[in-house]
Amino acid sequence: MQKISIIGAGSWGTTLAVLLGEKGFDVKLWARREELANEIESKRENKQYLPGIRIPSNVIADNSLKNAINNSEIIITAVPSEFLRNAIKDIKPYYKNQIIVSVTKGIEHDTCKRMSQVIEDELGKAKTAVLSGPNHAEEVSAKKPTASVVASKDKKTGKTVAECLATPYFKQYQLHDVAGVEICGALKNISAIATGVCDGFGFGDNARASIITLGLMEMNNFGRHFGAKRGTVYGLAGVGDLIATCTSKYSRNRFVGEQLAKFKPIEDIKKEMHGMVAEGIPTTKAVYEYSKKHSIEMPLTHQAYEVLFENKDIKHAIKDLLNLI
């Protein structure tokens, strides 16, 4: 029985723990808060982040990082991008050359580095892979048909991870374009915020489609700067994830945009999310600053940045954005 550690007991980390547990793996799920770990252990459910989904008995929740990682063969990191570097630093004393799989869709603000780069910064030469695509935890945990992408520079590592995660309802495709997959997974969240704003104002399907198209253009422009392949941008990790995030009721980033359309301050919106993180907020700042420095044209990101971080009037931002489509 293969032993797998999952670092982060949010909705996605818990979903993957359930999926792998049901496949018969010995899973350790690390929760930052001791009370959450205890609740999962006693009730066999993560009521805060994944209510209604029973957690198998072979999934052990633990607040101790050492216990969670001990003897594991694969470590899956499912923590928000702004906390990943510190999490990897904490993992390092117990790291014994396990495969590291990032399932976080974001970009580190200060460095504009992708999640796999952050991992490699802290651990050196590591066997890394990333999981991405249109993968809402609510649907995967309900066993609804889902296609996903595993990307790794090392073919053997990618195959191992894909085979571990694959189920009849969770199909895996392997890619080598790690940069492209991670860039797409991060940038689609910016588009989802903008789409949520349009939906919040009731602008309709035509405006939504135009915003999504503009977001795709920015995803492609920004991705090309990092060597992303066209096939990645127009595949599951790009267009697929973009459509799902911009249109789904489960999208946290779309929710942020809808609440902005109600003229709510961003800090109040964060509180309403009850501990869940909308990666599009910090990603907008990182991408805007990088694109400005490197002269990459990103009008949608520009407007999102001014609303989120410079208190631009939302109606003025929408007007300026609609003038571009």
Buried (B, 14 or more C-beta within 10 A) or exposed (E): EBBBBBBBBBBBBBBBBBBBBBBEBBBBBBBBEEEBBBBBBEEBBBEBBBEEBEBBEBBBBBBEBEBBBBEBBBBBBBBBBBBBBEBBEBBEEBBEEBBBBBBBBBBBBEEBBBBBBBBBBBBEEBBBBBBBBBBBBBBBBEBEEBBBBBBBBBEEBBBBBBEBBBBEBBBBBBBBBBBBBBBBBBBBBBBBBBBBBBBBBEBEEEBBBBBBEBBBBBBBBBBBBBEBBEEBBBBBBBBBBBBBBBBBEEBBBBBBBBBBBEEBEBEEBBEEEEEBBBBBBBBBBBBBBBBEEEEBEBBBBBBBBBBBBEEBEBEEBBEBBBEEE
